[in-house]
Amino acid sequence: MKEKTKELFKKGKWLRSTLLTMLLIVIIIAIYTVLNIYVRSLKIANIDITKDKLYSLSQESIDKVKSVNQDTKIIAYGMSDYPAIEEYANLYNKQNSHITYEELTDVSKRPDLQSDYALGSGISSLVIVETENRKKAVMTSDLTTYDNTTYEQIDITEQALTNAILAVNLEKTPSIYLVTNHVQYTDQYTVFEEYLKNEANTVNSLDLLVNGKVPDDCDVLVLTTLKEDFSEYERDLIIDYINKGGNLLILADPNIQGVNLANFNKILEQYGVEESNEVVFEESTSSMISGYPNFVIPQVSNSSEITKYISSDGAVALLNAGKLTFKSDEELESLGVTTENLITATSTSFLRNDLTINSTTRIDADKDAAGAIIGAIATKKIKVNEEEKTSKAVIFANSVFASDLSIQLYGTSSNSQSRVMGISFYNNRDLALNSVSYLTQRTDNITVRKDTGTISTFTATEQQKIIIQIIIISIPALILLAGIIVWQVRRRKK
């Protein structure tokens, strides 16, 4: 009997070995699962191997969020289809522990948010960035924008979140006002306005005749190219704003048409500057765009706070730009004005005031423009009732570079053509935005901004995620099991 039992036990040895192997596989899978859960709980940032680091925080975001010194929470409601929100939140947290993430699944736990933003009734998905005293909502539509020239959708999740974090941490959100009276390009600065909003600014349109004054909360007043002159009443409102220490961003193309702009010139005179009626042209093909001599790539100052990052990163492109002429040093001193050059014409530039001339090269009627000032900062000291104030103006003899105006470009092939907005050339966007950041004293916001590119990523649904995880676990296990069975069968045959 004993011998028979031993024989049966011996014959079942392979079965015992297989069961032990299966148990080992189960243990390995269990260990893998536990480790996977543990590693995921650590929220380790993904390794970004894309060329432009599209899935990492940009350096400008890192620099900005480091200054956050109060607890800031990123709350995601109904955002399961947007996993990038949590991923970015974790990246922010790695840079600054004050920034944390929370997924809100039960709105009854936050009746304040439910009431403020209609969560669960009118709104099904939303991101709320909050501190103890301030909140800012980021809608899913704020996470993308649309390029009207390339017809592509652009991912701006990082910009939206970074600027929401800044907005709730700012003591005061800067107010930017764009004057709408008499302007040449109506509604052609919408992209610039959206960029300003993304930089945590409040942007408003201002009709001086209706409002009757420049609002008291105005941090920067923006004047753009005029098709007709301001009235004396409007001129005096702007000069009064300057004398109170107000700051201006002036984007004005050269007055080629010879329009009478006496009142606008009075405003410029406050800073000791006047504009010409001539356009800067280029002789060097390396300093022009697509062979157009009036689409120039000028020299950018590497010492100015506004342009130092731009000069090290690349270029800007000005389209039909003019020249700024400042008064003598003695006259500027009497006005209490000091200046700093930002953009100047190259040594191969010239000025032309007759645009009916077809020649793309310099002729005798043209003037030398080497070193001509195209963009500058003017700082004016003002003394009122023994009180000293300072008014700053960033002035460019060009407005197209900051506009939505679309420029038609042609390639070497007759069928090769494209349209590009003025603000989309090179670092034009950064030049415009850095100018506003300088005027609002937000030096942390002066940088070269990252383009995140078009949206082309695949986001799996929850069901797809489960299927993927099953495949990842089951296929290796099946392969291992098959190998063991084959090994045992071969062993028995021996």
DRENFITOR-108523 format. One record per residue (C-alpha): residue in three letters; residue number from 1; x, y, z. Coordinates in nm, 2 decimals. Example, Ala and Ser with C-alpha at 12.3 -4.5 7.8 and 13.67 -1.06 7.14 Angstrom:
BEGIN
ATOM   residu   num        X        Y        Z
ATOM      ALA     1     1.23    -0.45     0.78
ATOM      SER     2     1.37    -0.11     0.71
***
This chain:
BEGIN
ATOM   residu   num        X        Y        Z
ATOM      MET     1     0.00     0.00     0.00
ATOM      LYS     2     0.28     0.23     0.10
ATOM      GLU     3     0.45     0.16    -0.23
ATOM      LYS     4     0.14     0.25    -0.43
ATOM      THR     5     0.10     0.58    -0.24
ATOM      LYS     6     0.46     0.67    -0.30
ATOM      GLU     7     0.42     0.59    -0.67
ATOM      LEU     8     0.11     0.81    -0.70
ATOM      PHE     9     0.28     1.09    -0.50
ATOM      LYS    10     0.58     1.05    -0.73
ATOM      LYS    11     0.36     1.07    -1.04
ATOM      GLY    12     0.20     1.38    -0.91
ATOM      LYS    13     0.53     1.56    -0.85
ATOM      TRP    14     0.50     1.76    -1.17
ATOM      LEU    15     0.15     1.87    -1.06
ATOM      ARG    16     0.30     1.99    -0.73
ATOM      SER    17     0.57     2.17    -0.92
ATOM      THR    18     0.32     2.34    -1.15
ATOM      LEU    19     0.10     2.45    -0.85
ATOM      LEU    20     0.40     2.60    -0.68
ATOM      THR    21     0.49     2.78    -1.00
ATOM      MET    22     0.14     2.91    -1.03
ATOM      LEU    23     0.15     3.03    -0.68
ATOM      LEU    24     0.48     3.20    -0.75
ATOM      ILE    25     0.32     3.37    -1.05
ATOM      VAL    26     0.03     3.49    -0.84
ATOM      ILE    27     0.28     3.63    -0.58
ATOM      ILE    28     0.47     3.81    -0.85
ATOM      ILE    29     0.16     3.96    -1.00
ATOM      ALA    30     0.05     4.06    -0.65
ATOM      ILE    31     0.39     4.23    -0.58
ATOM      TYR    32     0.37     4.40    -0.92
ATOM      THR    33     0.02     4.53    -0.85
ATOM      VAL    34     0.11     4.66    -0.50
ATOM      LEU    35     0.43     4.82    -0.63
ATOM      ASN    36     0.23     4.98    -0.92
ATOM      ILE    37    -0.02     5.12    -0.67
ATOM      TYR    38     0.25     5.25    -0.44
ATOM      VAL    39     0.45     5.41    -0.72
ATOM      ARG    40     0.13     5.58    -0.86
ATOM      SER    41     0.06     5.71    -0.51
ATOM      LEU    42     0.40     5.88    -0.51
ATOM      LYS    43     0.28     6.08    -0.82
ATOM      ILE    44     0.62     6.08    -0.98
ATOM      ALA    45     0.63     6.31    -1.28
ATOM      ASN    46     0.64     6.15    -1.62
ATOM      ILE    47     0.97     6.16    -1.81
ATOM      ASP    48     0.93     6.41    -2.09
ATOM      ILE    49     1.13     6.31    -2.40
ATOM      THR    50     0.96     6.55    -2.64
ATOM      LYS    51     1.19     6.80    -2.81
ATOM      ASP    52     1.01     7.11    -2.68
ATOM      LYS    53     0.93     6.96    -2.34
ATOM      LEU    54     0.56     6.98    -2.40
ATOM      TYR    55     0.47     6.77    -2.10
ATOM      SER    56     0.70     6.95    -1.85
ATOM      LEU    57     0.66     7.28    -1.68
ATOM      SER    58     0.82     7.56    -1.88
ATOM      GLN    59     1.09     7.76    -1.71
ATOM      GLU    60     0.87     8.07    -1.70
ATOM      SER    61     0.60     7.88    -1.51
ATOM      ILE    62     0.86     7.74    -1.27
ATOM      ASP    63     1.00     8.09    -1.20
ATOM      LYS    64     0.65     8.23    -1.15
ATOM      VAL    65     0.51     7.97    -0.91
ATOM      LYS    66     0.82     7.97    -0.69
ATOM      SER    67     0.70     8.30    -0.56
ATOM      VAL    68     0.37     8.17    -0.44
ATOM      ASN    69     0.38     8.18    -0.05
ATOM      GLN    70     0.02     8.10     0.04
ATOM      ASP    71    -0.17     7.77     0.02
ATOM      THR    72    -0.32     7.74    -0.32
ATOM      LYS    73    -0.54     7.45    -0.42
ATOM      ILE    74    -0.62     7.33    -0.77
ATOM      ILE    75    -0.97     7.17    -0.75
ATOM      ALA    76    -1.09     6.96    -1.04
ATOM      TYR    77    -1.46     6.89    -1.08
ATOM      GLY    78    -1.57     6.65    -1.36
ATOM      MET    79    -1.23     6.66    -1.53
ATOM      SER    80    -1.17     6.29    -1.58
ATOM      ASP    81    -1.14     6.35    -1.96
ATOM      TYR    82    -0.85     6.60    -1.89
ATOM      PRO    83    -0.58     6.40    -1.70
ATOM      ALA    84    -0.33     6.68    -1.78
ATOM      ILE    85    -0.49     6.89    -1.50
ATOM      GLU    86    -0.37     6.65    -1.23
ATOM      GLU    87    -0.04     6.59    -1.40
ATOM      TYR    88     0.03     6.96    -1.41
ATOM      ALA    89    -0.09     7.00    -1.05
ATOM      ASN    90     0.17     6.74    -0.94
ATOM      LEU    91     0.44     6.93    -1.14
ATOM      TYR    92     0.34     7.25    -0.96
ATOM      ASN    93     0.35     7.08    -0.63
ATOM      LYS    94     0.70     6.95    -0.70
ATOM      GLN    95     0.81     7.31    -0.74
ATOM      ASN    96     0.61     7.46    -0.46
ATOM      SER    97     0.45     7.26    -0.18
ATOM      HIS    98     0.20     7.54    -0.12
ATOM      ILE    99     0.03     7.43    -0.44
ATOM      THR   100    -0.19     7.12    -0.40
ATOM      TYR   101    -0.45     6.92    -0.60
ATOM      GLU   102    -0.79     6.79    -0.51
ATOM      GLU   103    -1.05     6.61    -0.71
ATOM      LEU   104    -1.41     6.72    -0.61
ATOM      THR   105    -1.66     6.43    -0.66
ATOM      ASP   106    -1.92     6.53    -0.41
ATOM      VAL   107    -2.03     6.89    -0.46
ATOM      SER   108    -2.23     6.89    -0.14
ATOM      LYS   109    -1.90     6.90     0.05
ATOM      ARG   110    -1.83     7.24    -0.11
ATOM      PRO   111    -2.17     7.42    -0.11
ATOM      ASP   112    -1.98     7.75    -0.17
ATOM      LEU   113    -1.84     7.63    -0.50
ATOM      GLN   114    -2.17     7.47    -0.59
ATOM      SER   115    -2.34     7.80    -0.54
ATOM      ASP   116    -2.08     8.02    -0.70
ATOM      TYR   117    -2.03     7.81    -1.01
ATOM      ALA   118    -2.35     7.61    -1.04
ATOM      LEU   119    -2.15     7.28    -1.01
ATOM      GLY   120    -2.36     6.98    -1.08
ATOM      SER   121    -2.65     7.18    -1.24
ATOM      GLY   122    -2.53     7.43    -1.50
ATOM      ILE   123    -2.16     7.33    -1.50
ATOM      SER   124    -2.05     6.97    -1.54
ATOM      SER   125    -1.67     7.02    -1.55
ATOM      LEU   126    -1.46     7.30    -1.41
ATOM      VAL   127    -1.12     7.37    -1.25
ATOM      ILE   128    -1.12     7.61    -0.96
ATOM      VAL   129    -0.79     7.76    -0.83
ATOM      GLU   130    -0.83     7.90    -0.48
ATOM      THR   131    -0.65     8.05    -0.19
ATOM      GLU   132    -0.80     8.15     0.14
ATOM      ASN   133    -0.93     8.48     0.01
ATOM      ARG   134    -0.96     8.44    -0.37
ATOM      LYS   135    -1.09     8.20    -0.63
ATOM      LYS   136    -1.06     8.18    -1.01
ATOM      ALA   137    -1.24     7.94    -1.24
ATOM      VAL   138    -1.08     7.78    -1.54
ATOM      MET   139    -1.33     7.63    -1.79
ATOM      THR   140    -1.24     7.35    -2.03
ATOM      SER   141    -1.27     7.61    -2.32
ATOM      ASP   142    -0.99     7.80    -2.15
ATOM      LEU   143    -0.75     7.51    -2.19
ATOM      THR   144    -0.73     7.55    -2.57
ATOM      THR   145    -0.72     7.82    -2.83
ATOM      TYR   146    -0.75     7.83    -3.20
ATOM      ASP   147    -0.50     7.96    -3.45
ATOM      ASN   148    -0.70     8.13    -3.73
ATOM      THR   149    -0.40     8.12    -3.96
ATOM      THR   150    -0.31     7.75    -3.94
ATOM      TYR   151    -0.66     7.63    -3.84
ATOM      GLU   152    -0.51     7.43    -3.56
ATOM      GLN   153    -0.62     7.39    -3.20
ATOM      ILE   154    -0.35     7.49    -2.95
ATOM      ASP   155    -0.31     7.34    -2.60
ATOM      ILE   156    -0.27     7.62    -2.35
ATOM      THR   157    -0.34     7.42    -2.03
ATOM      GLU   158    -0.02     7.52    -1.86
ATOM      GLN   159    -0.06     7.89    -1.94
ATOM      ALA   160    -0.42     7.88    -1.81
ATOM      LEU   161    -0.33     7.71    -1.49
ATOM      THR   162    -0.01     7.91    -1.42
ATOM      ASN   163    -0.19     8.24    -1.47
ATOM      ALA   164    -0.49     8.13    -1.26
ATOM      ILE   165    -0.24     8.05    -0.98
ATOM      LEU   166    -0.08     8.39    -1.02
ATOM      ALA   167    -0.42     8.56    -1.04
ATOM      VAL   168    -0.54     8.43    -0.70
ATOM      ASN   169    -0.20     8.51    -0.54
ATOM      LEU   170    -0.17     8.87    -0.67
ATOM      GLU   171    -0.25     9.14    -0.43
ATOM      LYS   172    -0.40     9.33    -0.72
ATOM      THR   173    -0.48     9.21    -1.07
ATOM      PRO   174    -0.34     9.48    -1.31
ATOM      SER   175    -0.60     9.66    -1.52
ATOM      ILE   176    -0.52     9.73    -1.88
ATOM      TYR   177    -0.73     9.97    -2.09
ATOM      LEU   178    -0.72     9.99    -2.47
ATOM      VAL   179    -0.85    10.32    -2.61
ATOM      THR   180    -1.10    10.26    -2.88
ATOM      ASN   181    -1.16    10.62    -3.00
ATOM      HIS   182    -1.04    10.70    -3.36
ATOM      VAL   183    -0.82    10.38    -3.39
ATOM      GLN   184    -0.71    10.25    -3.73
ATOM      TYR   185    -0.74     9.88    -3.67
ATOM      THR   186    -1.07     9.82    -3.48
ATOM      ASP   187    -1.09     9.48    -3.32
ATOM      GLN   188    -0.75     9.38    -3.45
ATOM      TYR   189    -0.59     9.33    -3.11
ATOM      THR   190    -0.81     9.05    -2.98
ATOM      VAL   191    -0.53     8.79    -2.97
ATOM      PHE   192    -0.31     9.04    -2.78
ATOM      GLU   193    -0.60     9.10    -2.54
ATOM      GLU   194    -0.64     8.72    -2.48
ATOM      TYR   195    -0.27     8.68    -2.42
ATOM      LEU   196    -0.29     8.96    -2.16
ATOM      LYS   197    -0.58     8.79    -1.99
ATOM      ASN   198    -0.38     8.47    -1.98
ATOM      GLU   199    -0.10     8.66    -1.80
ATOM      ALA   200    -0.35     8.74    -1.52
ATOM      ASN   201    -0.44     9.09    -1.63
ATOM      THR   202    -0.79     9.25    -1.65
ATOM      VAL   203    -0.84     9.39    -2.00
ATOM      ASN   204    -1.10     9.66    -2.09
ATOM      SER   205    -1.19     9.87    -2.38
ATOM      LEU   206    -1.21    10.25    -2.31
ATOM      ASP   207    -1.41    10.51    -2.49
ATOM      LEU   208    -1.28    10.83    -2.35
ATOM      LEU   209    -1.58    11.04    -2.47
ATOM      VAL   210    -1.82    10.81    -2.30
ATOM      ASN   211    -1.62    10.75    -1.98
ATOM      GLY   212    -1.51    11.11    -1.94
ATOM      LYS   213    -1.18    11.02    -1.78
ATOM      VAL   214    -0.91    10.75    -1.77
ATOM      PRO   215    -1.04    10.51    -1.49
ATOM      ASP   216    -0.87    10.54    -1.15
ATOM      ASP   217    -0.78    10.17    -1.16
ATOM      CYS   218    -0.59    10.19    -1.49
ATOM      ASP   219    -0.24    10.05    -1.46
ATOM      VAL   220    -0.16    10.07    -1.83
ATOM      LEU   221    -0.33    10.28    -2.10
ATOM      VAL   222    -0.28    10.14    -2.45
ATOM      LEU   223    -0.29    10.38    -2.75
ATOM      THR   224    -0.27    10.23    -3.10
ATOM      THR   225    -0.24    10.37    -3.45
ATOM      LEU   226    -0.50    10.64    -3.52
ATOM      LYS   227    -0.70    10.70    -3.84
ATOM      GLU   228    -0.79    11.05    -3.72
ATOM      ASP   229    -0.68    11.27    -3.44
ATOM      PHE   230    -0.80    11.28    -3.08
ATOM      SER   231    -1.01    11.58    -2.98
ATOM      GLU   232    -0.86    11.83    -2.74
ATOM      TYR   233    -1.09    11.70    -2.47
ATOM      GLU   234    -0.95    11.34    -2.52
ATOM      ARG   235    -0.60    11.47    -2.54
ATOM      ASP   236    -0.63    11.66    -2.21
ATOM      LEU   237    -0.78    11.35    -2.04
ATOM      ILE   238    -0.47    11.14    -2.14
ATOM      ILE   239    -0.23    11.42    -2.04
ATOM      ASP   240    -0.40    11.45    -1.71
ATOM      TYR   241    -0.36    11.07    -1.66
ATOM      ILE   242     0.02    11.11    -1.74
ATOM      ASN   243     0.06    11.39    -1.49
ATOM      LYS   244    -0.09    11.17    -1.22
ATOM      GLY   245     0.18    10.91    -1.29
ATOM      GLY   246    -0.01    10.69    -1.53
ATOM      ASN   247     0.18    10.45    -1.76
ATOM      LEU   248     0.13    10.41    -2.14
ATOM      LEU   249     0.20    10.15    -2.41
ATOM      ILE   250     0.20    10.34    -2.74
ATOM      LEU   251     0.18    10.14    -3.06
ATOM      ALA   252     0.17    10.38    -3.35
ATOM      ASP   253     0.26    10.32    -3.72
ATOM      PRO   254     0.43    10.60    -3.91
ATOM      ASN   255     0.19    10.87    -4.04
ATOM      ILE   256     0.24    10.79    -4.41
ATOM      GLN   257    -0.10    10.94    -4.51
ATOM      GLY   258     0.00    11.27    -4.35
ATOM      VAL   259    -0.31    11.28    -4.13
ATOM      ASN   260    -0.33    11.59    -3.90
ATOM      LEU   261    -0.25    11.43    -3.55
ATOM      ALA   262    -0.17    11.75    -3.36
ATOM      ASN   263    -0.34    11.64    -3.04
ATOM      PHE   264    -0.18    11.29    -3.05
ATOM      ASN   265     0.16    11.46    -3.11
ATOM      LYS   266     0.10    11.67    -2.80
ATOM      ILE   267     0.07    11.35    -2.60
ATOM      LEU   268     0.40    11.23    -2.75
ATOM      GLU   269     0.56    11.56    -2.66
ATOM      GLN   270     0.51    11.48    -2.29
ATOM      TYR   271     0.79    11.23    -2.34
ATOM      GLY   272     1.00    11.44    -2.57
ATOM      VAL   273     0.94    11.22    -2.87
ATOM      GLU   274     0.79    11.25    -3.22
ATOM      GLU   275     0.72    11.00    -3.49
ATOM      SER   276     0.82    11.03    -3.86
ATOM      ASN   277     0.61    10.98    -4.17
ATOM      GLU   278     0.87    10.74    -4.31
ATOM      VAL   279     0.89    10.36    -4.32
ATOM      VAL   280     1.20    10.16    -4.23
ATOM      PHE   281     1.32     9.94    -4.52
ATOM      GLU   282     1.60     9.68    -4.53
ATOM      GLU   283     1.87     9.62    -4.78
ATOM      SER   284     2.00     9.30    -4.63
ATOM      THR   285     1.80     8.99    -4.72
ATOM      SER   286     1.90     8.83    -4.39
ATOM      SER   287     1.72     9.11    -4.20
ATOM      MET   288     1.39     9.10    -4.39
ATOM      ILE   289     1.10     8.86    -4.41
ATOM      SER   290     1.04     8.66    -4.73
ATOM      GLY   291     1.21     8.92    -4.94
ATOM      TYR   292     0.99     9.21    -4.83
ATOM      PRO   293     1.22     9.50    -4.75
ATOM      ASN   294     0.96     9.67    -4.54
ATOM      PHE   295     0.91     9.36    -4.32
ATOM      VAL   296     1.22     9.41    -4.11
ATOM      ILE   297     1.41     9.21    -3.85
ATOM      PRO   298     1.57     9.49    -3.64
ATOM      GLN   299     1.83     9.48    -3.36
ATOM      VAL   300     1.70     9.40    -3.02
ATOM      SER   301     1.86     9.54    -2.70
ATOM      ASN   302     2.02     9.28    -2.48
ATOM      SER   303     2.04     9.51    -2.18
ATOM      SER   304     1.68     9.62    -2.14
ATOM      GLU   305     1.47     9.44    -1.89
ATOM      ILE   306     1.19     9.41    -2.15
ATOM      THR   307     1.40     9.26    -2.43
ATOM      LYS   308     1.70     9.08    -2.26
ATOM      TYR   309     1.54     8.74    -2.29
ATOM      ILE   310     1.42     8.80    -2.64
ATOM      SER   311     1.76     8.91    -2.76
ATOM      SER   312     1.92     8.58    -2.64
ATOM      ASP   313     1.64     8.37    -2.78
ATOM      GLY   314     1.58     8.51    -3.12
ATOM      ALA   315     1.43     8.80    -3.31
ATOM      VAL   316     1.12     9.02    -3.36
ATOM      ALA   317     0.96     9.13    -3.69
ATOM      LEU   318     0.82     9.47    -3.75
ATOM      LEU   319     0.59     9.54    -4.05
ATOM      ASN   320     0.60     9.89    -4.20
ATOM      ALA   321     0.77    10.03    -3.89
ATOM      GLY   322     0.86    10.40    -3.84
ATOM      LYS   323     1.13    10.59    -3.66
ATOM      LEU   324     1.11    10.76    -3.32
ATOM      THR   325     1.30    11.09    -3.28
ATOM      PHE   326     1.37    11.22    -2.93
ATOM      LYS   327     1.45    11.57    -2.84
ATOM      SER   328     1.81    11.68    -2.74
ATOM      ASP   329     1.95    11.57    -2.40
ATOM      GLU   330     1.90    11.92    -2.27
ATOM      GLU   331     1.54    11.93    -2.38
ATOM      LEU   332     1.47    11.59    -2.23
ATOM      GLU   333     1.63    11.69    -1.91
ATOM      SER   334     1.40    12.00    -1.89
ATOM      LEU   335     1.10    11.77    -1.94
ATOM      GLY   336     1.23    11.53    -1.67
ATOM      VAL   337     1.25    11.25    -1.92
ATOM      THR   338     1.51    10.97    -1.95
ATOM      THR   339     1.51    10.72    -2.23
ATOM      GLU   340     1.62    10.36    -2.30
ATOM      ASN   341     1.63    10.21    -2.65
ATOM      LEU   342     1.47     9.87    -2.71
ATOM      ILE   343     1.46     9.82    -3.08
ATOM      THR   344     1.68     9.99    -3.34
ATOM      ALA   345     1.73     9.96    -3.72
ATOM      THR   346     2.02     9.77    -3.85
ATOM      SER   347     2.32     9.92    -4.03
ATOM      THR   348     2.17     9.83    -4.37
ATOM      SER   349     1.84    10.01    -4.31
ATOM      PHE   350     1.70    10.31    -4.49
ATOM      LEU   351     1.39    10.53    -4.46
ATOM      ARG   352     1.13    10.58    -4.74
ATOM      ASN   353     0.82    10.81    -4.73
ATOM      ASP   354     0.69    10.74    -5.08
ATOM      LEU   355     0.55    10.39    -5.08
ATOM      THR   356     0.44    10.41    -5.44
ATOM      ILE   357     0.81    10.36    -5.54
ATOM      ASN   358     0.84    10.00    -5.67
ATOM      SER   359     1.21     9.97    -5.62
ATOM      THR   360     1.30     9.72    -5.34
ATOM      THR   361     1.65     9.86    -5.31
ATOM      ARG   362     1.77    10.20    -5.18
ATOM      ILE   363     1.74    10.50    -5.42
ATOM      ASP   364     1.86    10.86    -5.39
ATOM      ALA   365     1.54    10.99    -5.24
ATOM      ASP   366     1.57    10.75    -4.94
ATOM      LYS   367     1.74    10.84    -4.62
ATOM      ASP   368     1.99    10.64    -4.41
ATOM      ALA   369     1.82    10.47    -4.11
ATOM      ALA   370     2.12    10.29    -3.95
ATOM      GLY   371     2.06    10.28    -3.57
ATOM      ALA   372     1.72    10.46    -3.60
ATOM      ILE   373     1.52    10.41    -3.28
ATOM      ILE   374     1.20    10.20    -3.34
ATOM      GLY   375     1.11    10.12    -2.99
ATOM      ALA   376     1.20    10.28    -2.66
ATOM      ILE   377     1.11    10.34    -2.29
ATOM      ALA   378     1.06    10.69    -2.18
ATOM      THR   379     1.05    10.77    -1.81
ATOM      LYS   380     0.91    11.10    -1.70
ATOM      LYS   381     0.95    11.26    -1.36
ATOM      ILE   382     0.66    11.48    -1.26
ATOM      LYS   383     0.63    11.71    -0.96
ATOM      VAL   384     0.28    11.81    -0.85
ATOM      ASN   385     0.23    12.00    -0.52
ATOM      GLU   386     0.57    11.90    -0.39
ATOM      GLU   387     0.49    11.54    -0.46
ATOM      GLU   388     0.71    11.35    -0.72
ATOM      LYS   389     0.54    11.10    -0.95
ATOM      THR   390     0.68    10.89    -1.23
ATOM      SER   391     0.51    10.81    -1.56
ATOM      LYS   392     0.65    10.55    -1.79
ATOM      ALA   393     0.58    10.50    -2.16
ATOM      VAL   394     0.69    10.21    -2.38
ATOM      ILE   395     0.67    10.34    -2.73
ATOM      PHE   396     0.69    10.16    -3.06
ATOM      ALA   397     0.68    10.32    -3.40
ATOM      ASN   398     0.47    10.02    -3.51
ATOM      SER   399     0.15     9.85    -3.41
ATOM      VAL   400     0.11     9.57    -3.66
ATOM      PHE   401     0.36     9.35    -3.47
ATOM      ALA   402     0.12     9.33    -3.18
ATOM      SER   403    -0.20     9.29    -3.39
ATOM      ASP   404    -0.42     9.02    -3.54
ATOM      LEU   405    -0.35     9.16    -3.89
ATOM      SER   406    -0.27     8.87    -4.12
ATOM      ILE   407     0.03     8.89    -4.35
ATOM      GLN   408     0.03     8.69    -4.68
ATOM      LEU   409     0.37     8.52    -4.74
ATOM      TYR   410     0.47     8.34    -5.05
ATOM      GLY   411     0.73     8.06    -5.07
ATOM      THR   412     0.97     7.97    -5.35
ATOM      SER   413     0.69     7.77    -5.52
ATOM      SER   414     0.40     7.96    -5.68
ATOM      ASN   415     0.16     7.74    -5.49
ATOM      SER   416     0.33     7.78    -5.16
ATOM      GLN   417     0.17     8.05    -4.95
ATOM      SER   418     0.06     8.11    -4.59
ATOM      ARG   419    -0.09     8.38    -4.37
ATOM      VAL   420     0.07     8.48    -4.04
ATOM      MET   421    -0.06     8.72    -3.79
ATOM      GLY   422     0.17     9.01    -3.69
ATOM      ILE   423     0.18     8.90    -3.33
ATOM      SER   424     0.28     8.54    -3.43
ATOM      PHE   425     0.61     8.64    -3.60
ATOM      TYR   426     0.92     8.53    -3.40
ATOM      ASN   427     0.90     8.68    -3.05
ATOM      ASN   428     0.65     8.96    -3.12
ATOM      ARG   429     0.41     8.82    -2.87
ATOM      ASP   430     0.68     8.83    -2.59
ATOM      LEU   431     0.78     9.19    -2.69
ATOM      ALA   432     0.42     9.31    -2.65
ATOM      LEU   433     0.35     9.11    -2.33
ATOM      ASN   434     0.69     9.19    -2.16
ATOM      SER   435     0.62     9.56    -2.23
ATOM      VAL   436     0.30     9.54    -2.03
ATOM      SER   437     0.46     9.33    -1.76
ATOM      TYR   438     0.73     9.60    -1.73
ATOM      LEU   439     0.48     9.88    -1.69
ATOM      THR   440     0.28     9.69    -1.43
ATOM      GLN   441     0.60     9.62    -1.24
ATOM      ARG   442     0.56     9.24    -1.27
ATOM      THR   443     0.92     9.16    -1.35
ATOM      ASP   444     0.86     8.80    -1.27
ATOM      ASN   445     0.64     8.79    -1.58
ATOM      ILE   446     0.91     8.91    -1.82
ATOM      THR   447     1.04     8.61    -2.02
ATOM      VAL   448     1.02     8.41    -2.34
ATOM      ARG   449     0.70     8.20    -2.33
ATOM      LYS   450     0.68     7.84    -2.43
ATOM      ASP   451     0.46     7.73    -2.72
ATOM      THR   452     0.29     7.41    -2.64
ATOM      GLY   453     0.20     7.32    -3.00
ATOM      THR   454    -0.10     7.16    -3.15
ATOM      ILE   455    -0.31     6.90    -2.96
ATOM      SER   456    -0.23     6.56    -3.10
ATOM      THR   457    -0.22     6.34    -2.79
ATOM      PHE   458    -0.43     6.03    -2.73
ATOM      THR   459    -0.64     6.01    -2.41
ATOM      ALA   460    -0.77     5.67    -2.31
ATOM      THR   461    -1.12     5.63    -2.16
ATOM      GLU   462    -1.16     5.45    -1.83
ATOM      GLN   463    -1.27     5.13    -2.01
ATOM      GLN   464    -0.97     5.15    -2.24
ATOM      LYS   465    -0.74     5.20    -1.94
ATOM      ILE   466    -0.87     4.88    -1.78
ATOM      ILE   467    -0.82     4.69    -2.10
ATOM      ILE   468    -0.47     4.82    -2.13
ATOM      GLN   469    -0.38     4.72    -1.77
ATOM      ILE   470    -0.53     4.37    -1.82
ATOM      ILE   471    -0.32     4.33    -2.13
ATOM      ILE   472     0.00     4.46    -1.96
ATOM      ILE   473    -0.05     4.21    -1.67
ATOM      SER   474    -0.21     3.90    -1.84
ATOM      ILE   475     0.01     3.87    -2.15
ATOM      PRO   476     0.34     3.84    -1.97
ATOM      ALA   477     0.18     3.60    -1.72
ATOM      LEU   478     0.04     3.38    -2.00
ATOM      ILE   479     0.38     3.37    -2.17
ATOM      LEU   480     0.55     3.27    -1.85
ATOM      LEU   481     0.29     3.00    -1.78
ATOM      ALA   482     0.32     2.86    -2.13
ATOM      GLY   483     0.69     2.84    -2.09
ATOM      ILE   484     0.66     2.65    -1.77
ATOM      ILE   485     0.41     2.40    -1.91
ATOM      VAL   486     0.63     2.34    -2.21
ATOM      TRP   487     0.93     2.29    -1.99
ATOM      GLN   488     0.74     2.04    -1.77
ATOM      VAL   489     0.61     1.85    -2.07
ATOM      ARG   490     0.96     1.82    -2.22
ATOM      ARG   491     1.10     1.71    -1.88
ATOM      ARG   492     0.84     1.43    -1.85
ATOM      LYS   493     0.92     1.31    -2.20
ATOM      LYS   494     1.28     1.25    -2.08
***
